[in-house]
Structure formats: structure tokens, C-alpha cells
Amino acid sequence: MQNGDQHYSMEDETYTDIDGKAISLECQSHSGFCREFTVSSAKVSIGRVMAYTCAVWLSAYIIFFVTENTAVLSSAIIITLVGMMVRIHFVKVDHETLLIIGSLGVQVSSSYASGRESTDFIEMGKIKDIVINEAIHMQTVIYYLCILLKDPSDPEAVSSVVPLFQSSKPRLNCLVKVYKSCQEILAKC
Amino acid sequence: MVLKIFFPQCCNKADSGLLVGRWIPGQNSAVVLAVIHYPFIPGQVKQYIQQVESVCVLTFLSSPWFRWYIQQVESLCSFLRDLSTIFPQGQWLQLSREMGKIGFRCHVLTRDPREKDKVIFIHYEQRKVMLSQLHPIDNGVPDPQTESQLPQVFGTVCQSEPLFFLDKYDDGPVKMTHWQSEGREGSIIVELMKQASTPVCLLTTWMLTLWTSLCSSRILNMRPMRFISSKLSTCVQLSYRTEHLQTVCSPTRATAHNHFMRKANIFVSFFVDVSLGLLLVSWMYRENRIGKLANTLVPAADYVAKELEELLQWLMGAPAGLKMNRALDQVLGRFFLYHIHLWISYIHLMSPFVEMILWYVGLSACLGLTFALSLLSDITALLTFHIYCFYVYGARLYCMTVYGLSSLWRLFRGKKWNVLRQRVDSCSYDLDQLFIGTLLFTILLFLLPTTALYYLVFTLLRLVVVMFQGVLHLSVDFINSFPLFAMGLRLFRSYRLAEGVKFRVLCEEPGTPLHLMMDINPLKVSSVVQTYRTPTYSCYPKDSWLALCKKLFLGELIYPWRHKTTKID
């Protein structure tokens, strides 16, 4: 625990995402009106990586055995490497962070497995509200947390919706905790 | 309400002094620009900061030493009273830093009693914020009441440039700390280029006016010349580059960010284009490659003609097992064969001059790679002119057949096209009209396969040529419009093009307010290309796929690539 920081991860409750995989939520309160929520998904599983690599290389060996063309082997290696790099740099999200600073704004950031971070900051003047919405996803109904943005011309209308935690997709119990904290801060200013 | 103070990182090491900056109305925030050190004469400070609009004295920063000094010499209230007479304002803030702690503390000292405000300190790097441009760029004059906070903060720092002219080595009336206080930034190369650019710009502008007056002279503006020059892509590219150069070499400085980026992009892409062109020329003219190219041109044309003749002989027989109408087949086939014979004679007539023409025309590739590509496209168009002619003959014949058939089919059913009402109406024909109409309909119907086959073959050939020319035009367009300077800026100085900001919580101690670090979030690469693309006569298909297929079916002539005459922005 750092001085002046309230730092607690919910150990008594385990959170899962909508597919049932385990995720973890970490809440950090930097000050009375500044809080940070981090939802971490499962890391890259070494078993899956090895399974995919073996499958691709085995099929490449079989094709090489049939056609006697060495280009098949080198292309299999290149495909595996490029695919792995693309996946950890562009696809696999390690953790997603929501930093809410009262009367300044909300910062949403996704951190990928290779360390790349993509951040977006929304000013408080543009935010109408933070709500939990329902959506139909394939054959299920899921809940997601989102930020409603104001329309500059009409203050009562909602111009767009920014969904949060899109890669980790936590379930309702996790979303409710984040929602309650955010509403406390939004109410203060 | 939470009070937000934007504090520059360079002022962190300042010991004590008066903070100058600007209050942002309506947002309850303040942007600190610089620290003025003690001792100072308040009258001179006021005179100095009045040079920059809306900058005022905000607060004062005190170290523990200074507070002891004040307590010894006079009380804080009387010190503030003296300052308030010179800098009248309702609210004073005292920022202080304890020994051994990193964060600041802020006390609000006012004459009117107020509740304890919460304070957020946002540290920013002054040099990066000063040089960066926030996107999306607002071109109009924004309303200060409704404008959001970040553009106002960035705008404040950018507009306060006169405040940062004095550094610590100057003997001025005030001693300040800001991002340039270690010494003003400059580069010898940039200064030399600025000095050299004015005469070079004037010379280039004069040459360009000469060139444009030559181009708009009476001789070159006659109907046939204008038609030819609008069709040749080299001339189009030439006029386009002239316009570009006129933009770049205008003697007035670019003030708006957009204007500056456009000039820089055009200059860099022109430079890269010319260097690639020179590379190409040096490679082609070494070992007389251009002579070898010229020597293969005439045999290539011969080869194409021979292949076309074989194709026509095949069509005149029983192509793919289909049975053609003998007489029409022979007529069309002989007509096209004679056409090819004429064309080959002309090519052979020109063959002694081809090498010399190509040698001199190839030198114009020095003007840029785009010119070389446009030249290639034009040479292809000229050499395949007979394919274009065949396509036009075949298309016109087929078109006439199809229209005749549709009209006579209506007659066959007893209907007629009403031009006034633009619809099909029933009509009673005389017997002889019906007889002749039916006869003609039958003749056209049985001749349709022959004309359709010729049309199909020559349309396919024409489409192959058009596709090759299209690829060349697309690459020319790409070289013209790609913003190389903006891309380089995004890769090497990513803070200059900002999409927004990102915040990071700095370590904090109990008793101090919240400290955040504001970094610049650079613009995404795709947005860079989209925002800073140089507008061009973009080459895109005029019709959608459906409309194109419909035109092909009806036999209308197609010109799939359209050059816009006006630029899109």
C-alpha cells in the first residue's frame, strides 16, 4: 500500500468475463476524486502457442514430404513468426485501464501483450453520463459499461456511446463496482 | 469546484518567485507559463508581461527559506497588500514545497473567505506543448465560452511565445525560468536556409510566371492543342507540378498550420520525386540502355500487330467452334486487317527516328519519377492506338445492332417508344411497315453473334490496356498526394501532431494535492495520411461496377478512368 493511496484488489470475489474465463479487477484510489480501475485478462497461454505452432509445422512437413519443395518449410516458419507477432502486438489485450479524474475527464487505455498502449482521453465537458447498457451478443444478452457523450448542438441529446472494457468483457458484478465508484466521482463535481 | 493548475516541468527546479500565466475562464483552471525570480521591481514586471495578452500574475511560489525571510522582515499579509496594489486580482495562491518532499502544496489566500478548494496539479512539458498542434484543427475563431479546456491550454502556451524570448543570459529587467531559459534554441542550417530561401523563391516565382505566360500564349491555346494536351497525361502532370511549385515558392510565409504543412509536404514530395527521377535517368542512360529500349520498341509493335492478325484470321474462321456469318465476317476481318497494315506501315516509317525521339524525351524524366511514369502511360496509349480504334469500331457496330434490335423488337410486339412521355406505348403499324420491320429484325438477330464476338474480343483487349494505364496513373497519384513530411514528423517528432493528451498519476504523499503528468498522445498514422493528403486530380473509376457492366452490355463507349478538372479538398 502506498502512502495516500487506497489500493485494493477484490480477493474475496473472483470475477469472470462473459465466456467464463477468469479476470481480475484492481481499484486504486489516488485521491478523493481520482480513481483508477484495471481489468486484466488471462495472459498468453504457452500451451496454445505450442499447439498452434506444432500443428502448422506438422502440416508443413507433410506437404514438404509430398511435394519436395523447401519453400513450404520456410513459408511455414515465416507465417508462424509473423502471425505470432501480429497477434501479440495488435490483437491480444493484456489489461484495460479506466482512470477517472473528477472535473478533468476520463482516460481509457488498453495495454497489449507486447507492451504497446493505446490511450484515449475524454474531457469532462463532453461526458453526459457513465451507464451500464445491455446488448445482444450472438445468442446472449450481455452488459457493458459505456460513456455517453454530449451532442455539442443539443445538450440533452446523446451524440455517441463509447463502450469500455471491450476486450476483457467483464460480467455484471464487476461492472457494478466500477459503476458505483464512477458515479460517486461524477456526483461530486 | 476543483482548481486545476497546469505547471511546466521546467519550473520545478525554480526556487521561489512570482508565477505568471493565464486563468482559463469558465474552467476553473490556470496555466502557469514562467516563474519570475526575486528580486524584481513589480512595475517592470507588469510592463513586461503586458506585452502578451491575457497573461497575468497568478501566484507565488515560496520555498521554506523565503517564508522565513518574509516572517523576519515583514508579515505575509503586508507583502501581499503591496503586490495587490500593483497586480490587482481577487485570488492569490501560494505554492510551497516542503523539504524532502516532491509534491507541491497549495494554499488559497484570498481576501474573500471561501471554502477549501481541492487542487489538481497537472505537470506538462512546455517545449512539447508549445510545438505541438492539436487535431482536429479548428479553422475558425473559437468562442472562448464553449471551447473545451485542452485547446485553450495549448493555445495559451503557443500564443505566449514573446514571453519566452528572454533567457537567463540576457540582462533584462526580469529574470525568468521557462523552457527556453537555458538559452534560445536555434539551428545554423535552418537560419542559413531561411536567408537563402528568399532569393531562391523570387527566382523560381519569376521563372514560373515566365513559363505560365508561355503556356497561355495564343498558339498553344488553339482548340486542337488544348484537346491533345488534356488527353496526354504528361501535360496534365506538368501543369499540376507547376501549380505545386507556385504554392511552395510563394514569397509570403505560411502562418496557419495547415498551410505550412501543405507547403512542406509538397516540397518534400517534389524533392523525393526529382531525386528518384534522376536516379532512374542515370540508370537508364548508363550502358546505353535507352538505345536498347528504343531498338526493342519497333519489334514489339510488330509482334503485337502479328498477334492481332493471327487473332483476326482465327475470328474469320470458326472461332471456338462457333459458326459465323460468312459474308459479314469476311468484311469485318478484311477491314481490320487493312487497318493493321496501315498502322504497321506508319510505325516502320517512323522507326529511324524512334531512338532519337526516345533519347530526348527520356531526358524529361529528370523532372521526376511521376513524369517518367506519365510518359510510359502516354507511349503505351500511342502504340496501342489501333486497339483503341478497333474497340471503337466494334463498339459502335454492336451498339447500333443492339439499339436496332430493341426498337424492332418493340415493333414486332406492336409497341413504340414515346419520346415525349419517355415510355413504351402501343402503336398500330401498317402492314408494309410490319413486314419490313420483321425482315430487318430477323437479319439483325442472325448477324448479332458475329458483331457480338468482334465486340467482345476488342473490348477485352482495350480493357487490358486501360488497366495497365490505370495502374500507372494510380502510382503517379500516390506519389503526388502522399504526405511525406507529415509522415516523417509523425515518426520522428511524434509530439508535434497531437490527437489528445494522456495522464499519468505521479507519486504522491499525504497532505499534498493530486499530481498528474500530462503527455501528448500522438495522432494515429491513418489520421495523418487522411488529414494531410495533398488534394489531387484523383484517379478513380467514374462508374460503379454495375453501371460499367450495363454500359458494356449495351455497347456504349467506356472511359473508365476520369480525371477531375477541379481539385477535391
Contacts between the chains, C-beta under 8 A, distances in Angstrom:
chain1	res1	chain2	res2	distance
A	2	B	507	7.4
A	3	B	508	7.6
A	3	B	509	5.8
A	3	B	510	5.4
A	4	B	508	5.1
A	4	B	509	6.0
A	4	B	510	4.4
A	4	B	511	8.0
A	4	B	512	7.8
A	5	B	508	7.4
A	30	B	505	5.1
A	30	B	508	6.8
A	30	B	514	6.1
A	31	B	508	7.6
A	31	B	513	7.4
A	31	B	514	4.4
A	32	B	118	7.1
A	33	B	2	6.5
A	33	B	118	6.7
A	33	B	514	7.8
A	34	B	120	7.8
A	34	B	505	7.1
A	34	B	514	5.4
A	36	B	505	7.1
A	99	B	503	6.6
A	99	B	505	7.5
A	101	B	120	7.0
A	101	B	503	6.8
A	101	B	514	7.7
A	101	B	516	7.1
A	102	B	2	6.0
A	103	B	1	6.9
A	103	B	2	4.2
A	103	B	4	7.3
A	103	B	28	7.6
A	103	B	120	8.0
A	104	B	2	7.6
A	104	B	4	6.4
A	104	B	120	6.5
A	104	B	122	7.8
A	104	B	503	7.6
A	104	B	516	8.0
A	107	B	502	6.3
A	107	B	503	5.5
A	109	B	502	7.3
A	119	B	502	4.3
A	119	B	521	5.6
A	120	B	500	7.0
A	120	B	521	7.7
A	121	B	500	5.0
A	121	B	501	5.6
A	121	B	502	5.9
A	121	B	503	6.8
A	121	B	521	6.9
A	123	B	148	5.3
A	123	B	149	6.0
A	123	B	150	6.5
A	125	B	148	5.3
A	125	B	149	6.9
A	126	B	148	7.0
A	152	B	146	7.7
A	189	B	1	7.1
A	189	B	2	6.1
